[in-house]
Amino acid sequence: MTLPNQPSSTALVRDLHTVLSNPLLGIAPALAELLSPLVGHSALVIFTEDCTGRPQKRAGEPSIADHVTVAELDVIRETVRSDNGASWAASGIIAGSDRLFAGWIASSGALMVLTDPILVASTAEKLDEVMIIITGLWDLVALSIRHQVAAATPAYLFDSRTMSVERAAIIAELSDAHSTTLEMLLAVLRSREASDAAVRQAATDIAATAMVKLRAVSDRDRKLSKEPVSRAFESLQNELRPLARFGDLDIQFIEPPVNGRALPGEVAHAGRAIVRGAVLALVEQSGVSRVRVQWDCDGSNLLINIRDDGPGDLTVDTANVWQLSSRVTALDGTLRVEATGGWGSEILVSLPLDPVTTHLNMAPLWALTPQERRVLELVASGTRNRAIGDALNITENTVKFHVANVLKKVGASNRAELASIVNIRSLNAT
C-alpha cells in the first residue's frame, strides 16, 4: 500500500530491507528514518523482552530517548494493548513528562513507541492507512529482532553480558539508596512523637507505596535479565521439534532440575543457539539416527551435553563445531568434543552464569578507559572490527582508533600478540 507523495512499494521494501540488515543496536535509528515520511516524531523507543541487557532500543531526542524507563514502558504497553495493539495520540508519562505518543505491539509482544507523533501533510487524511502500514512494518522488524537474538552472535552475547552487569550494579545501588531513605522516612513517621496523626498516616502510606514500586522495578529487571532454567530448556525443545518432526531423527531430552538457578538471558540464548548448531553438526554425519540433549546447572555454570549414535569421528576442528566456539568464547565458556569410533560423538559445553572478571580487573594495569576495556575484551576473543563496532554502536574507524590506543597502552605490536598477553595474564591471575 502506498500513500500519495509517499515512497513507492518498491522503495518501501528496499528501505525495510535496510532496516532489517542493521545489527540490533542500529535498528531503532534506521526504523525512525524509515517512518519519518509517514509520521513525524521526536523519538522512537522499542521495548522487547527478547533482548537481555538492552531491552530498549532508542533513537531521537536525547532528553526523551536517554531517560525513558522500563517502568514507564510497561504502563504504555498496557495502554496500547487495551487499544487492540495500536494507539494514536494517546497520553502517558515518558521520560518523566506527560507526552502524546503513538504505539504498536507486534505479534511477538514487542512494543514500539513514537513520541509527539504528527502525520505529515500528505497523510493527514489517511490515518487508518498509516496505522495499517506501520503495523505491518513493525511486525516484520520485531520478528527480525527476535531472530537476531536467537542467533546469539558473539558480539551480541558480549554486549548483552556487559550491559547486564552494568545494569545490575546500577539497580543494586539505586535499590539500596532508595530503600534506606524510605526505611528512615517510615521510622520517623511511625514515631509517636509526631503530632499530626493524619499527616503521619498519609506520609506513611506514600512511603510504603514507594517501597512497593521500588521492589516492583527490581523484580521487573530480574524478569528481563533472568530466565528460569526449566523454561529456557522448554523453549529449546520447542525450537528443535520441527527437526524431529520432519526428519528421521530421534531427539531425546534430559531435562534440568526444575529448581535450578535462573539463567542470565545471554546464557539462555547462547545455550539454545549452541545446541541447535551442535545438533545440525551431528546430523550431518552419516548414520546418525538419535541425539540426546541434556542440560544441567551446578550453581555456577550451565552444563550442556549433546551426544549422538553416529560414526564417532567428530572433532573440535569440524567446521560446524568450530563455528560454535566463538559463541562459547564470548561468554568465557569451554567446549570440547569426545568421540569414539563406532560409538558416537559427544559435545560438552560449560557456560559460566556469572561474568569472569579477570580481564576487567586488568584495565587499571594499563590505564584503559571503559570503552578501551570493552574493545580489549572483544579483540582478545577474536572479534573483528566490524563486529566490535556493531556491539559497541560505534564506527569501524572509531574501533580502529581504540584498538591502536589499546595496543600502545598494553605494549603489543598486533592483535594476536594482544590476545596472547591478555590470555597469559588471565592464566596467571587464576
N, C-alpha and C positions, 0 to 999 in steps of 0.2 A: 504494500500500500504506500502510495506517495502523495503527499500533500502539495498544494500549489506552492511554487517557488522553493520547494524543498529538494534535497538531493534525490536523484533517481534511485530506483530499486537496486540497480547495479552498483551505484556509488555507495548506497547504504550497506549492502552486503560486503563491499570492499572495506569500508570503514569498520564494520563489525569484525571482520577478519583481523584487522589491525589491532583492535581491542583485545581479541582473544589470543593474539600472538604475544601479548605482553606477559612478562613474569607477574607474579601475584602483586608485588609492590607497585607495578606500573599500570594496573588495570583501572584504578579509580581515576587518575588524570586522563587516561585515554577515553574512558567512558564519558567523563564530564565533557570532553571536547566533542564526542560523537553526539551527545544530546543537546548541546548548546544551540544548534539551529532550530530545534523544536521547542525547547523550554529554557529560558534564561534562568540562572540561579547563582546564588552567592557561594554555595559549597555543595559538594556531593559526598555523602557518607555511606559506606557499605558496612553492614554488620552481619557476619556469618559465623556460626558455631563450627563450621568445617575447619576453620583455621585456628590453630593454637598459637599462643604468643602474640599474634596480631589479628584478633577477631574483627578489628576495624580496618577499613581501607578508606583513605580520605583524600580529598582534593578541594582546592578553592580557598576562600578567605581564611587565613590562619587563625583569626580570632574565633572562628567557628570550628574549623577542622581540627585545630590543635587542642580544643578544650571540651569537645563533646564527650560525654561519658557513657559507659555501658549501661548504667542505671537509667539514664535518660532515654537511651535507645530501646531499652526493654519496655518502657512506657509507650514510646512512639509505636513500637511494633504492635502492641495491643490495640492501639487506636486504628492502625492500618488494617489489622486483622478484622476488627469489627466493621470495617468498610468493605468487606469481602476481598481484601488483599490489595486494594488500590485506593489511595486517598489524594484528594486535590484541595489545596488551600485549607488544610486542617491547621490547628494551632497546638503548640506544645513547647515545653521547656527544652531548649537545645543550647548547649554551651553556656548554661546558666541564665539564659534570657528567653522570654516568651517570643516565639517566632512562628510565622506561617511556613508550612512545608508541604511537599508532595511526597508520598511514599508508596512503595511497591513491595510486596512479598512474593518471592519466586516460589515455584513448586518445591524447591529444596528447603524452603523455610528462611532463606537469606533475605535480609531487608536492605533496600536502597532508599535513601532519603535525599531529596533536593530541597535546600533551604531557600526561602524567599523566591518561590517559583513564579515566573512570568511567561505567559505564552508570547512568542514572537508575533509580530504584526500579521504575518501571512497565515498563522494558525489560530488566530484569535477566535474564529468561529468554528473551530474543529477540535474542541477539547476531547470529545469522546474518541475521535480517531487517534489523537495524540496519545491518549491513555492506553489504547489498544496496542499501538506501535511500541511504546516504551515497555509495556508488559511483556511483549514477545522478546524484545531485545534483552531485557533484564533476566528473563528465564534462561536464555542461552548463555549469558555472561555468568550467571550464578552456577549453571551446570559446569561451565569451563573451570570456575574456581574450585568446585568440588573435585573435578578430575585432576587438576594440578596438585591439589593437596593429596589425593590418593596416590599419585605417582611418587610423592615424597622424595624429591630430588635432594642431593646432598646440601646444596645451597639453601633450600627451604628449611631442611632439618636444622642446619646450623643456626640460621637466623631465628627460627622458632625457639630453639633452646636458649639462645642468648636473650631474646625478649622475655621468655618465660621467667628466667632467673631475675632479670631486672624488674619485671612487673611484680613478682612475688616479694622482692625486697621492698619495693615502694608500698605495696599493700600492707606488709607487716609493719612498716614504720608508721603509716597513717593509722592503722588499726590500734597500735599501741598508744600513739599520741591522743587519738580521739577517745579511746576507752578510758585512759587515765583522766582526761579532762571531764568526761561525763560522770565517771565514778566520784570524782571530787565534788562535782556540782550536786549530785544526788545526796552525798553525805552532808553537805551544807544545808540543802533544802529539807532534809529529813530531821535536822536538828530541832529540838523542842524550843530552842531559843528564838527561832523565827516567830515574829509576832502576828503576821497576817497569814492565817491558815489557807485562805483562798488562793493567795498568790503562791504560797508554798506548794499547794496541790497542783496548780496549773503548771508551774515550773518543773515539778517532779514529773508530770505527765509528758511534758515536752522532752525532757532529758531521757526518759525511758523510751519514748518513741524514737528518738535519735539513735539510741543504742541498738534498737531492733533493726533500724535501717542500716546501721553500720555493719551489723552481723550479716544482714542480707547481701550487702555488697561483697563481703568476704566470701560468703557461700557461693555467690554468683561467679566470682572469679575462680573459685575452685572447680565449679562445674565446667567452666570454659576451658580450663587448663588441665583437668584430670579426667580420665576415663576408666571406670571400673574394669578390671582385667577380664571378668567374665563377659561384660558387654562388648569389649573390644574383640574378644575371641568369637562371639556370636556374629559380629559384623564380618569377620574373616570367613566364617562358614558360609554366610550368605553370598559373599563375593566369589567363593570357589564353587558354589553349587552348579552354575552353568557348565563349568568344565567337566564335572562329573556326570551331569545330566545328558549332555550331548556327545559324550565320548564313551570309550570303553574303560575309563579309569575309575578305580575304586579308591575314594579318598576317605581314610579313617581319621577321625578327630578325637584326640585325647584332651579333654577339657581341663583348664587350670582350676585350682581351688576357687570356690565361689567367693571366699572371704580374702582372696589375695589382695595385696596392696594395689591401690589405683595407679594406673599408668599415666605419666605425663603425656599430653597429647601427641608430641612429636615422636615419642617412643611407640605409641599405639599405631600411628600412621606408618612409621618405618617398619614395625613388625609385620603389619599386613602386607606392605609392598614387598618386603623381603621374602615372605612366604610365597606370595604369588609368583615372584620371579624364580624362586627355587623350584617350585612345583613345575613351572614351564621348562626349566632347565633339565629336570629329572625325566619328564615325559618325552623329551626329545630323543632320549636314548632308546634303542630298540629293546623290546621285551619287557617294558615297564607296564604293569597292569595294576599295581597297588602302591599307594603312597600314604604314609602315616604322618600326620601333623600333630605335634604336641607343643603346648605352651606351659610354662611353669614360672613361678616367681619365688626367688629365695629371699625376698625382702629388700634386696639391693639391686637385683638385675632381673630383666626379662630373659628367660631361657627358652630358646626356640630349637626344636629338633624336628627335622624333616627327613624321613627315611623311605627308600624305595625298594623294590624287589628286582631291580634291573641287573645289568651285567657287572656292576661294581667297578667301573673304570673312570668314574668322575674324579676330577681333581680341582684344586683351587684355581688353576690356570685355565680351566674350561671357560670359554668366552662368557656364557651367561652367568656363571658363578662369579667370575672375576668382576663383572659389572656390579654385582650386588655389594661388593666390598666397599665401594665408595660411600654407600648409604650407611654401612656399619661404621666406617671410619669417622663419618661426620658426627656420630654420637659416641665416639671413643669406645666402640664395642669391639668384639672379636668374632671372627668367622673362621671355621676350619672344616675340612672335609675328611671323612674317614670312609674308605671304600675297600671292599674285599671281593676279589674276582669271583664271579658266580653267585655272590650272596647279596649284592646290592650296595648302594651308596647312602651315606648319611651326612647331612649338612647340619652343623651345630653353630648356633649364634648366641652370643651373650650381649645384651644391651644394658648398660647401667641406667638406672632410673634417675639418679642424681647426676648433675654435671660434674665432670672431672675438672678440677680447678688448677691442676698442675701448670698448664700453660698460662692461665690467667695470673697466677702468682709470680710468673717470670717477668711480667710487664715492668715492675719497678726496677728490675736489674738493668734494663735498657732504657728507662725513662720514656716508655711508649705512651702515646696518647690513647684514649679509649678506642678511637677509630683505628689507629695503627694496631692496637691489640687484636681487634676483630679481623683485620686484614691478615695479621700474622697467623691467627688460628686457621683461616681458610687456606692460605698459601701452604702452611705446614700439612694440611690434609690433602693437598694435591689439587685444589680447586683452581681453575684458570681465571684469567682476569674478567672475562665477560660474566661468568657465573658469580664472581665476587661482587661485581657491580650490581647484578640483579639482586643478590642477597642483601646488600647494604644500601640499595637505592641510590647509587652514585654512578657517574660515567666511567667508561674504561680509562679515559685519560686521568681521572682522579684516582682510580685504582693504581695506575702506573706510578703516579706521584707518591702515593702512600707506600707502595712496595719499595720504591727507591729509598725513601726515608728509613723504612724498616731495615733494609739491607745495610744501610750505612750505620744505623744505631747498633745493630746486632754484630756487625763486622763480617757479614757474609758476602761472598762475591756473586752468588747467583741463587736462584730459588731452591735448587737441590741442596746446596750447602746450608741454606737457611733451615730447610726442613730437617736436615740431619742434626744441626745444632739444637733445635727445639726438641727432637726426639731423644737425643743424648741427655739433655738436661732433665727431661721427663723421667727417664730411667734412673738417673742419679737421685732425683727427688724422691723416688719410690723406694 
